[in-house]
């Protein structure tokens, strides 16, 4: 208990202190913010995808196609000067998309790995389509320069995806668990996985670097080879008034029109492209000019100087063999064919060598017949390759009373285009409505059609036709898809396809008359287009079929050119309007197997040389002698040259597409010939039952089912090789 005195003392002590200054109120404790955690690689990649997508969406080449029909290619905006910037942005975006898939921390599933992988690369894919058309149809020195610079970069970008270890690990995990997926998803996973492995995903880092370097070098060589061949194709042989002997008025007009296109007045020229050269060789009575034209055409890439391709293709063959060895294959052919129907080079060789002896024997018979006529003409010395087509036409006329000049007046180009579309309507219920002028095109003469389902009126797709030759357009005929069918994102994307030919325009208002062979080529390429238009695949990765299957849908559609329904409606004489008489058709039919020795040897010699070239384990060749040495070894007739000689063989050397794969035309023709017999057995060229099965099993599924099994579903058995021999008129041996 405190006493009072104590309290006083306390009071005094307090009252005597110096007063303290007033203090502010005490603030609550301040929490110091912790540094934000850096984004994970996955988050960073997603952010980069969002940033780059916003930029790419604004680019005219990378952004989504706008306009009707689900969007159309912006052909009116093409500008080669702006392509490199679009390539750079597009590839950067694709790389970010791949990184986002690879860095996803969630366990790998079909939904978070395969689906985004299928959806990646949209933007760069669109600019690649635009540039590919410029390469093939509108090539200029500027286009070639960009191609040369960027092809290796695209190859490197592809390898960066294949060699991404985290991405492949996720793909491998989905592959291991694929039994849980539906059949279509399983097939997609299996094909994707196999493609990664085939391209080197399992290699060591050192070997990946070697394969990547080879791929980049090859990409540059493909561009260089194409450039050199195109330069030789953009040449011509000039004719004077005395050089027109044997040429029909229609051919003379064609060569005059070609001269006018090149600003040559009162001249005629034979442009160095097949659709121009072959008719000249078949008609010209001037042997010296036939030799000159033949040598110019067959000598493309083989003239020395800046356009010579020998060193270029020899280097490619060596690089391909080196790559195959690194990837664990016996040869480039073994590597290329591992995912085809044939699977193994020996199977392809076996088919070719089954046909080769009969073809060589037939050539000997054909040459014997032609030599008799050549001797009557006073020709001395050996029968030469530039004599073959000329005297073949004489024999055809003598034996079968068929003159190709009789046929041309019935094959007017516009009518044949309409005929091919009528074929599609009768077989598959497709209707083609021309919309030229309503959507952009890349060249004024390009035509466009909307394709609809006749029964429902539903939109199916678009079809573009670029039919005429011009400077800067590569030779030959080809089909190209601009957009494929898919549904996996929840949005149905409809196909856009195209055909490309090299017919020569006549004078203004004059009809463009084409040969029977040209008409069949037109239907052939249209078959490729129909394959794309009728696709029902859900995933883009299931769209492309094996190389030795892809020619089957095109080849089989050639058969309808000479059917009576087509002839009655469309093969009308351009002057009289009368349909082709049955008597003329019968003569053509009787002569259908005529000259098959030439046709078969010309093709097979190219296919055999291709296979021999690409089964060399070391890939070391002498480019000046390999072709001739191989032809001598297989006993090729000297009177028939290869359809595509190595110095100009763009199928092999403009890309990897047909390397060790030129045999595929014959492989596909086995199925084609057997399918033709299916319609014959049905008794109706447009038999709805056969057509329905052809669409259901062959055309619509793409590669979503095994193609050999698909053929068995269509025909009830494997294709019969004997059908091919019967089609070509060769003896069938058990």
C-alpha positions in Angstrom: 0.0 0.0 0.0 1.4 3.3 -1.0 1.6 6.1 1.6 0.6 9.7 0.8 4.2 10.9 1.0 5.0 8.5 -1.7 2.2 9.9 -3.8 3.5 13.5 -3.3 7.0 12.6 -4.3 5.6 10.9 -7.4 3.5 13.9 -8.1 6.4 16.3 -7.7 8.6 14.2 -9.9 6.0 14.1 -12.6 5.3 17.8 -12.5 8.9 18.8 -12.7 9.6 16.9 -16.1 10.0 18.8 -19.4 6.9 18.5 -21.5 7.3 16.1 -24.6 6.3 17.4 -28.1 3.0 16.0 -29.5 3.4 12.8 -31.6 1.4 11.8 -34.6 -0.8 8.7 -34.3 1.0 5.5 -34.7 0.2 4.0 -38.2 -0.5 0.3 -38.6 2.5 -1.8 -39.8 3.2 -1.5 -43.5 3.4 -4.8 -45.4 6.3 -4.8 -47.8 5.2 -6.2 -51.3 7.1 -9.3 -52.2 8.7 -9.4 -55.7 6.3 -10.9 -58.3 7.2 -14.4 -59.3 8.5 -14.6 -62.9 6.2 -16.2 -65.4 6.7 -19.8 -66.0 7.9 -20.8 -69.5 4.4 -21.9 -70.2 2.9 -18.6 -69.2 5.6 -16.7 -71.0 4.9 -18.7 -74.2 1.2 -18.1 -74.0 1.8 -14.4 -73.5 4.0 -14.4 -76.6 1.5 -16.2 -78.6 -1.2 -13.6 -77.7 1.2 -10.7 -78.5 2.3 -12.2 -81.9 -1.2 -13.3 -82.8 -2.5 -9.7 -82.4 0.2 -8.5 -84.8 -0.3 -11.4 -87.3 -4.0 -11.0 -87.4 -3.5 -7.5 -88.9 -1.1 -8.7 -91.6 -2.8 -9.1 -95.0 -0.9 -12.3 -95.7 -1.0 -13.9 -92.3 -4.5 -12.9 -91.1 -7.6 -15.0 -91.5 -9.0 -14.9 -95.0 -12.1 -12.7 -95.2 -15.0 -12.5 -97.6 -17.6 -15.0 -98.6 -17.4 -18.8 -98.6 -15.6 -19.0 -95.3 -13.0 -16.5 -96.5 -11.0 -16.5 -99.7 -7.3 -16.0 -100.5 -6.4 -12.3 -100.8 -4.8 -12.7 -104.2 -5.4 -9.0 -104.9 -2.9 -8.0 -102.1 0.1 -10.0 -103.3 3.3 -8.1 -102.9 6.6 -9.9 -102.9 8.4 -7.1 -101.2 6.2 -7.6 -98.1 6.5 -11.4 -98.0 9.8 -11.6 -95.9 8.3 -9.6 -93.0 5.2 -11.9 -93.1 7.4 -15.0 -93.1 9.4 -13.7 -90.1 6.3 -12.9 -88.0 4.5 -16.1 -89.0 7.4 -18.3 -88.1 7.9 -16.5 -84.8 4.3 -17.1 -84.0 4.4 -20.7 -84.9 7.5 -21.2 -82.7 5.7 -19.6 -79.8 2.7 -21.8 -80.3 4.9 -24.9 -80.3 6.7 -23.7 -77.1 3.4 -23.3 -75.4 2.4 -26.8 -76.2 5.8 -28.2 -75.1 5.9 -26.3 -71.9 2.4 -27.1 -70.7 2.8 -28.4 -67.1 -0.3 -30.5 -67.3 0.1 -34.2 -68.1 0.0 -34.7 -71.9 -3.3 -35.6 -73.4 -4.8 -35.7 -76.9 -6.7 -32.5 -76.1 -3.8 -30.5 -74.8 -1.1 -31.8 -77.1 -2.4 -33.1 -80.4 -5.3 -30.7 -80.8 -3.2 -27.5 -80.4 -0.5 -29.1 -82.5 -3.0 -29.6 -85.3 -4.2 -26.0 -84.8 -0.7 -24.4 -84.8 0.9 -22.7 -87.7 -2.3 -21.3 -89.1 -0.9 -17.9 -89.9 2.3 -19.0 -91.6 0.4 -21.6 -93.4 -1.7 -19.0 -95.1 1.2 -16.9 -96.3 2.9 -20.1 -97.5 -0.1 -20.9 -99.7 0.1 -17.4 -101.3 3.8 -17.6 -101.8 3.7 -21.1 -103.3 1.3 -19.9 -106.0 3.7 -17.0 -106.7 6.6 -19.6 -107.0 4.7 -21.8 -109.5 2.4 -19.4 -111.4 4.0 -16.0 -111.1 7.7 -16.5 -110.7 9.9 -13.5 -111.2 13.6 -12.9 -110.2 12.2 -11.2 -107.1 10.1 -14.2 -106.2 13.1 -16.5 -106.8 15.4 -14.4 -104.6 12.9 -14.5 -101.7 12.5 -18.2 -102.2 16.3 -18.8 -102.2 16.7 -16.8 -98.9 13.7 -18.2 -97.1 13.5 -21.9 -98.1 16.3 -22.9 -95.8 14.7 -20.8 -92.9 11.4 -22.7 -93.4 13.3 -26.0 -93.3 15.0 -24.9 -90.1 11.7 -24.0 -88.6 10.3 -27.4 -89.4 13.3 -29.1 -87.9 13.0 -27.0 -84.7 9.5 -28.5 -84.2 10.6 -32.1 -85.0 13.7 -31.8 -82.7 11.8 -30.2 -79.8 12.5 -32.8 -77.1 9.7 -31.6 -74.7 7.2 -31.6 -77.5 8.2 -35.1 -78.6 8.1 -36.3 -75.0 4.4 -35.2 -74.8 3.6 -36.7 -78.1 5.3 -40.0 -77.0 3.1 -40.0 -73.8 -0.1 -39.6 -75.9 1.2 -42.3 -78.3 1.7 -44.7 -75.4 -1.9 -44.1 -74.1 -3.5 -44.1 -77.5 -5.6 -47.2 -76.9 -8.0 -44.9 -74.9 -8.7 -42.8 -78.0 -11.2 -43.3 -80.8 -9.9 -44.9 -84.0 -9.5 -41.6 -85.9 -7.6 -40.0 -83.0 -5.5 -43.1 -82.7 -4.5 -42.9 -86.4 -3.7 -39.3 -86.1 -1.4 -39.9 -83.1 0.3 -42.8 -84.8 0.9 -40.9 -88.0 2.2 -37.9 -86.2 4.5 -39.9 -84.0 5.8 -41.9 -86.9 6.5 -38.7 -88.9 8.4 -37.2 -86.0 10.5 -40.4 -85.6 11.1 -40.6 -89.4 12.3 -37.0 -89.4 14.8 -37.6 -86.6 13.1 -36.8 -83.3 14.9 -39.7 -81.6 18.4 -38.7 -82.9 21.2 -37.5 -80.7 21.7 -33.7 -80.5 24.8 -34.0 -82.8 22.9 -36.0 -85.4 19.9 -33.7 -85.2 22.3 -30.8 -86.0 23.6 -32.8 -89.0 20.2 -33.6 -90.4 19.1 -30.1 -89.9 22.0 -28.8 -91.8 21.3 -31.2 -94.7 17.6 -30.2 -94.7 18.5 -26.5 -95.0 21.0 -27.1 -97.8 18.6 -29.2 -99.7 15.9 -26.5 -99.4 18.2 -24.0 -101.1 19.2 -26.5 -103.8 15.5 -27.2 -104.6 15.0 -23.5 -105.3 18.2 -23.3 -107.4 17.2 -26.4 -109.5 13.7 -25.0 -110.2 15.1 -21.6 -111.1 17.5 -23.1 -113.6 14.9 -25.3 -115.3 12.4 -22.5 -115.4 15.0 -20.3 -117.2 15.4 -23.0 -119.9 11.6 -23.4 -120.2 11.2 -19.6 -120.8 12.9 -20.0 -124.2 11.5 -20.9 -127.6 12.3 -21.9 -131.2 11.3 -19.3 -133.7 9.7 -20.4 -137.0 9.5 -18.7 -140.3 6.9 -19.1 -143.1 8.8 -22.0 -144.6 9.0 -23.9 -141.3 5.2 -24.7 -141.0 5.1 -27.7 -143.2 2.8 -30.4 -141.8 1.3 -28.2 -139.1 -2.5 -27.9 -139.0 -4.1 -24.4 -139.2 -5.0 -24.7 -135.6 -1.4 -25.4 -134.6 -0.1 -22.6 -136.8 -2.6 -20.3 -135.0 -1.4 -21.6 -131.6 2.3 -20.8 -132.4 1.3 -17.4 -133.8 -0.5 -16.6 -130.6 2.5 -17.7 -128.5 4.7 -15.3 -130.6 2.2 -12.5 -130.0 2.3 -13.1 -126.3 6.1 -12.5 -126.5 5.6 -9.4 -128.6 6.9 -11.0 -131.7 5.1 -9.7 -134.8 4.4 -12.0 -137.8 6.3 -14.8 -136.2 5.6 -18.3 -134.9 7.3 -19.8 -131.9 7.5 -23.2 -130.2 7.7 -22.5 -126.5 9.8 -25.0 -124.6 7.0 -26.6 -122.7 5.4 -30.0 -123.2 1.9 -29.0 -124.3 3.5 -27.0 -127.1 6.4 -29.2 -128.0 4.6 -32.6 -128.3 2.1 -31.5 -130.9 4.9 -30.0 -133.0 6.9 -33.2 -132.9 3.8 -35.2 -133.9 3.0 -32.9 -136.9 6.0 -31.1 -138.3 7.2 -32.5 -141.6 10.6 -30.8 -141.1 12.9 -33.4 -139.6 15.6 -30.8 -138.9 13.2 -28.7 -136.9 11.8 -31.7 -135.0 15.4 -32.5 -134.0 16.0 -28.9 -132.9 12.8 -28.6 -130.9 13.3 -32.1 -129.3 16.9 -31.3 -128.3 15.9 -28.0 -126.8 13.1 -29.6 -124.8 15.0 -32.7 -123.6 18.1 -30.6 -123.0 16.6 -28.4 -120.3 19.1 -28.1 -117.5 21.7 -29.8 -119.7 23.1 -27.0 -121.8 26.0 -25.9 -119.5 26.3 -22.4 -118.2 24.0 -20.7 -115.8 21.1 -23.1 -116.3 23.0 -26.3 -116.0 21.7 -28.5 -113.1 24.2 -31.4 -113.0 26.1 -30.3 -110.0 22.9 -29.3 -108.2 21.1 -32.6 -108.5 24.2 -34.6 -107.8 24.7 -32.8 -104.6 21.0 -33.4 -103.7 21.4 -37.2 -104.2 24.5 -37.3 -102.0 22.8 -35.2 -99.2 19.7 -37.4 -99.3 21.8 -40.6 -98.9 23.7 -39.0 -96.0 20.4 -38.0 -94.3 19.0 -41.5 -94.8 22.0 -43.1 -93.2 21.8 -40.7 -90.2 18.1 -41.6 -89.8 18.9 -45.3 -89.8 17.7 -46.3 -93.3 19.5 -48.3 -96.0 18.9 -45.6 -98.6 16.9 -42.5 -99.4 14.3 -44.7 -101.2 13.9 -46.8 -98.0 13.4 -43.7 -96.0 10.9 -42.0 -98.4 8.9 -45.2 -98.9 8.5 -46.3 -95.3 5.1 -44.7 -95.1 3.8 -45.6 -98.6 1.6 -48.4 -99.7 4.5 -50.2 -101.3 6.6 -49.8 -98.1 9.8 -51.1 -99.7 11.7 -50.3 -102.9 11.8 -53.9 -103.9 8.0 -54.1 -104.2 8.0 -51.0 -106.4 10.8 -52.4 -108.6 9.0 -55.7 -108.9 5.9 -54.0 -110.3 7.9 -51.9 -112.7 10.0 -54.9 -113.9 6.8 -56.9 -114.5 5.6 -54.3 -117.0 9.0 -53.3 -118.5 9.8 -56.3 -120.7 6.4 -56.2 -122.4 6.8 -52.4 -123.0 10.3 -52.8 -124.5 9.1 -55.5 -126.8 6.1 -53.4 -127.9 8.5 -50.5 -128.7 10.5 -52.8 -131.0 7.2 -53.6 -132.9 6.2 -50.0 -133.1 9.6 -48.9 -134.4 9.6 -51.6 -137.0 6.3 -50.3 -138.3 7.5 -46.7 -138.3 10.8 -47.4 -140.0 9.0 -48.7 -143.1 7.2 -45.4 -143.5 10.4 -43.4 -142.7 12.3 -45.4 -145.5 9.5 -44.6 -147.9 10.1 -40.9 -147.1 13.7 -41.4 -148.1 15.0 -41.2 -144.5 18.5 -42.6 -144.1 20.4 -43.5 -141.0 19.0 -44.6 -137.6 15.5 -43.9 -136.5 15.8 -41.1 -133.9 13.7 -40.1 -130.9 12.5 -37.0 -132.6 11.0 -39.2 -135.3 8.8 -41.2 -133.0 5.8 -39.1 -132.5 5.7 -38.0 -136.1 5.8 -41.5 -137.6 3.5 -42.8 -134.8 0.8 -40.5 -136.1 1.4 -41.8 -139.6 1.1 -45.4 -138.5 -2.0 -44.5 -136.4 -3.6 -43.0 -139.4 -2.6 -46.0 -141.7 -3.6 -48.7 -139.2 -6.7 -47.1 -137.6 -7.5 -44.2 -139.8 -7.2 -41.9 -136.8 -5.7 -38.5 -137.4 -5.2 -36.4 -134.2 -6.1 -33.3 -136.2 -9.6 -34.9 -136.6 -10.0 -35.0 -132.8 -8.9 -31.5 -131.8 -11.9 -29.7 -133.3 -14.1 -31.5 -130.8 -12.0 -30.7 -127.8 -12.5 -27.0 -127.2 -11.0 -26.1 -123.8 -14.1 -24.3 -122.3 -16.3 -27.3 -123.3 -13.9 -29.8 -121.7 -13.8 -27.8 -118.5 -17.6 -27.9 -118.4 -17.4 -31.6 -119.2 -15.2 -32.4 -116.3 -17.6 -30.6 -114.0 -20.6 -32.5 -115.5 -18.7 -35.7 -114.7 -18.5 -34.7 -111.0 -22.2 -33.9 -111.0 -23.1 -37.3 -112.4 -20.8 -39.2 -110.2 -20.9 -37.3 -106.9 -23.8 -34.9 -107.1 -21.6 -31.8 -107.2 -22.7 -28.6 -108.9 -20.2 -26.0 -110.2 -21.4 -22.3 -110.5 -18.9 -19.8 -111.9 -18.3 -16.8 -109.7 -15.3 -15.3 -111.6 -15.3 -11.6 -110.9 -16.8 -12.0 -107.4 -13.6 -13.0 -105.6 -10.0 -12.0 -106.1 -7.7 -13.8 -108.5 -3.9 -13.7 -108.9 -4.0 -13.4 -112.8 -6.8 -12.0 -115.0 -7.5 -15.2 -116.8 -8.0 -17.3 -113.7 -11.6 -18.6 -113.4 -13.4 -19.5 -110.1 -16.4 -21.7 -109.3 -18.4 -22.3 -106.2 -19.1 -26.0 -105.6 -22.3 -27.0 -104.0 -24.2 -30.2 -103.2 -26.8 -30.7 -105.8 -29.3 -32.4 -103.5 -29.1 -29.9 -100.6 -27.6 -26.8 -102.1 -25.0 -26.8 -99.3 -21.7 -25.1 -100.0 -18.9 -27.6 -100.5 -15.9 -25.5 -101.5 -14.3 -23.4 -104.2 -12.4 -24.4 -107.4 -9.9 -22.1 -109.2 -8.6 -22.8 -112.7 -5.4 -21.3 -114.1 -5.3 -22.8 -117.6 -2.9 -20.8 -119.8 0.9 -20.7 -120.2 2.8 -17.6 -119.6 6.3 -16.4 -118.7 7.1 -17.1 -115.1 4.8 -20.1 -114.9 6.4 -23.5 -114.6 5.6 -26.1 -117.2 3.3 -29.1 -117.0 0.0 -29.5 -115.2 -0.7 -29.7 -111.5 -3.3 -29.4 -108.8 -2.9 -27.4 -105.6 -5.0 -27.1 -102.5 -5.4 -23.7 -100.9 -7.4 -24.8 -97.9 -8.4 -28.3 -96.7 -11.5 -29.6 -95.0 -11.5 -29.9 -91.2 -14.0 -29.8 -88.3 -11.9 -30.5 -85.2 -12.0 -27.0 -83.8 -15.8 -26.9 -83.9 -15.8 -24.8 -87.0 -16.2 -26.4 -90.4 -13.6 -25.2 -92.8 -14.5 -26.0 -96.4 -11.9 -26.9 -99.1 -10.5 -24.5 -101.7 -8.6 -26.3 -104.6 -7.1 -25.4 -107.9 -6.0 -26.8 -111.3 -3.1 -25.4 -113.3 -2.3 -26.1 -116.9 -0.2 -24.6 -119.7 -2.5 -24.3 -122.7 -1.8 -21.6 -125.3 -4.4 -19.0 -125.8 -5.5 -18.3 -129.4 -6.1 -15.0 -130.9 -8.9 -12.9 -129.3 -12.2 -14.7 -129.7 -10.6 -17.8 -131.2 -11.4 -21.2 -129.6 -8.7 -23.0 -127.7 -8.5 -26.5 -129.2 -6.7 -29.1 -127.2 -5.6 -32.7 -128.0 -7.2 -35.9 -126.6 -4.1 -36.3 -124.4 -4.5 -32.7 -123.1 -8.2 -33.4 -122.4 -7.3 -36.5 -120.4 -4.7 -34.4 -118.5 -7.4 -31.9 -117.7 -9.6 -34.6 -116.3 -6.6 -36.1 -114.4 -5.8 -32.8 -112.6 -9.5 -32.3 -112.0 -9.5 -35.7 -110.2 -6.9 -34.3 -107.7 -9.2 -31.3 -107.2 -12.2 -33.6 -106.6 -10.2 -35.5 -104.0 -9.7 -32.3 -102.1 -13.3 -31.0 -102.5 -14.8 -34.2 -101.3 -12.6 -34.6 -98.2 -14.5 -35.2 -95.0 -11.5 -35.4 -92.7 -11.7 -33.8 -89.2 -8.0 -33.2 -88.6 -5.5 -31.6 -91.1 -2.9 -34.2 -90.2 -5.1 -36.9 -91.8 -5.6 -35.1 -95.1 -2.5 -36.2 -97.1 -2.5 -39.7 -98.5 0.6 -41.8 -99.3 2.4 -40.8 -102.4 1.7 -44.0 -104.2 -2.1 -43.6 -103.5 -2.4 -39.9 -104.3 -2.3 -40.3 -108.1 -5.1 -42.9 -108.1 -8.1 -40.5 -107.7 -6.7 -38.4 -110.5 -5.8 -41.2 -113.0 -9.2 -42.9 -112.6 -11.1 -39.8 -113.7 -9.3 -39.7 -117.1 -11.6 -42.6 -118.2 -14.7 -40.4 -118.6 -13.3 -38.2 -121.4 -14.3 -40.6 -124.2 -17.6 -41.8 -122.7 -20.7 -41.2 -124.8 -22.5 -39.0 -122.2 -19.5 -36.6 -122.1 -19.0 -36.6 -125.9 -22.7 -36.1 -126.7 -22.9 -33.0 -124.5 -19.5 -31.4 -124.7 -17.3 -32.8 -127.6 -18.9 -30.7 -130.3 -17.1 -29.6 -133.4 -16.2 -26.0 -132.8 -17.4 -25.0 -136.3 -20.4 -27.3 -137.0 -21.5 -27.9 -133.5 -22.0 -31.6 -134.2 -21.0 -34.1 -131.5 -18.1 -36.4 -132.1 -19.4 -39.2 -134.4 -19.4 -42.7 -133.0 -17.4 -43.9 -136.0 -14.5 -41.6 -134.9 -14.9 -42.7 -131.3 -14.7 -46.3 -132.4 -11.5 -45.7 -134.3 -10.0 -44.0 -131.3 -11.1 -46.9 -129.1 -9.6 -49.4 -131.4 -6.3 -47.5 -131.4 -6.4 -46.9 -127.6 -3.6 -49.5 -127.0 -1.6 -48.2 -129.9 1.8 -46.6 -129.1 1.6 -48.0 -125.5 5.2 -49.2 -125.9 6.3 -45.6 -126.3 4.1 -44.3 -123.5 5.1 -47.0 -121.1 8.8 -47.0 -121.8 9.0 -43.2 -121.7 7.4 -43.2 -118.2 9.0 -46.4 -116.8 12.5 -45.4 -117.8 12.1 -42.3 -115.7 10.7 -44.2 -112.8 13.4 -46.9 -112.8 16.2 -44.3 -113.1 14.7 -42.5 -110.1 14.6 -45.7 -108.0 18.1 -46.7 -109.0 19.4 -43.2 -108.2 17.8 -43.2 -104.7 18.7 -46.7 -103.6 22.4 -46.0 -103.8 23.6 -46.2 -100.1 26.3 -43.5 -100.5 24.5 -41.4 -103.1 27.7 -40.8 -105.1 27.0 -40.4 -108.8 28.5 -39.0 -112.0 25.7 -36.7 -113.1 26.9 -36.8 -116.7 26.7 -40.5 -117.0 24.4 -42.0 -114.4 21.3 -41.7 -116.6 22.8 -43.2 -119.7 24.6 -46.0 -117.8 21.3 -47.0 -116.1 19.3 -46.9 -119.3 21.9 -49.1 -121.0 21.9 -51.6 -118.2 18.1 -52.1 -118.2 18.1 -52.3 -122.0 16.1 -49.1 -122.7 15.3 -48.6 -126.4 17.4 -45.7 -127.8 14.4 -44.5 -129.8 12.5 -43.4 -126.7 13.9 -40.8 -124.3 12.9 -40.6 -120.6 9.8 -38.6 -120.1 11.8 -36.5 -117.6 15.5 -36.6 -117.9 17.5 -36.0 -114.7 18.7 -32.5 -115.5 15.0 -31.3 -115.7 13.3 -33.8 -113.4 11.5 -31.4 -111.2 9.4 -34.2 -109.7 12.6 -35.4 -108.0 14.6 -32.2 -107.5 12.2 -29.3 -106.9 11.4 -30.9 -103.6 11.4 -34.3 -101.9 7.8 -34.9 -103.0 8.3 -37.5 -105.7 11.9 -38.5 -105.0 12.0 -42.3 -105.0 8.3 -41.9 -105.7 7.9 -41.6 -109.5 6.9 -45.2 -109.5 3.7 -44.2 -107.7 2.0 -43.4 -111.0 2.2 -47.0 -112.0 1.3 -48.2 -108.5 -1.8 -46.0 -108.6 -2.6 -47.1 -112.1 -3.1 -50.6 -110.8 -5.9 -49.4 -108.7 -7.1 -47.1 -111.5 -7.3 -49.9 -114.0 -9.1 -52.2 -111.6 -11.6 -49.4 -110.7 -12.4 -48.9 -114.4 -13.3 -52.5 -114.6 -15.6 -52.1 -111.7 -17.7 -49.6 -113.7 -17.5 -51.8 -116.8 -18.8 -54.8 -114.7 -21.6 -52.6 -113.4 -22.6 -51.7 -117.0 -22.9 -48.0 -116.5 -20.2 -45.4 -116.8 -21.8 -43.4 -114.0 -23.1 -46.3 -112.0 -24.3 -44.8 -108.7 -23.4 -47.7 -106.6 -19.8 -47.8 -107.7 -19.6 -44.0 -107.5 -21.0 -44.0 -104.0 -18.4 -46.5 -102.8 -15.6 -44.7 -104.6 -16.5 -41.5 -102.8 -17.2 -43.2 -99.4 -14.0 -45.3 -99.2 -11.5 -43.7 -101.5 -12.1 -39.9 -101.8 -13.8 -38.7 -98.6 -11.6 -40.3 -95.8 -8.3 -38.8 -96.8 -5.8 -40.8 -94.8 -8.0 -41.3 -91.8 -8.1 -45.0 -92.6 -5.4 -47.4 -94.0 -5.5 -46.9 -97.8 -4.9 -50.6 -98.7 -7.8 -51.5 -96.4 -9.9 -48.7 -97.9 -9.4 -50.2 -101.4 -10.5 -53.6 -100.1 -13.6 -52.0 -98.7 -14.3 -50.4 -102.0 -13.6 -53.4 -104.3 -14.0 -56.3 -101.9 -10.5 -57.4 -102.6 -7.0 -56.2 -103.4 -6.4 -54.5 -106.8 -5.7 -56.8 -109.7 -2.4 -56.1 -111.5 -3.7 -57.9 -114.5 -6.1 -55.1 -115.0 -3.2 -52.7 -115.6 -1.7 -55.0 -118.2 -5.0 -55.4 -120.0 -5.5 -51.6 -120.0 -2.1 -51.1 -121.7 -2.6 -54.0 -124.1 0.2 -56.1 -122.8 0.0 -59.9 -122.4 -1.3 -61.1 -119.0 0.9 -63.9 -117.6 0.0 -65.9 -114.4 
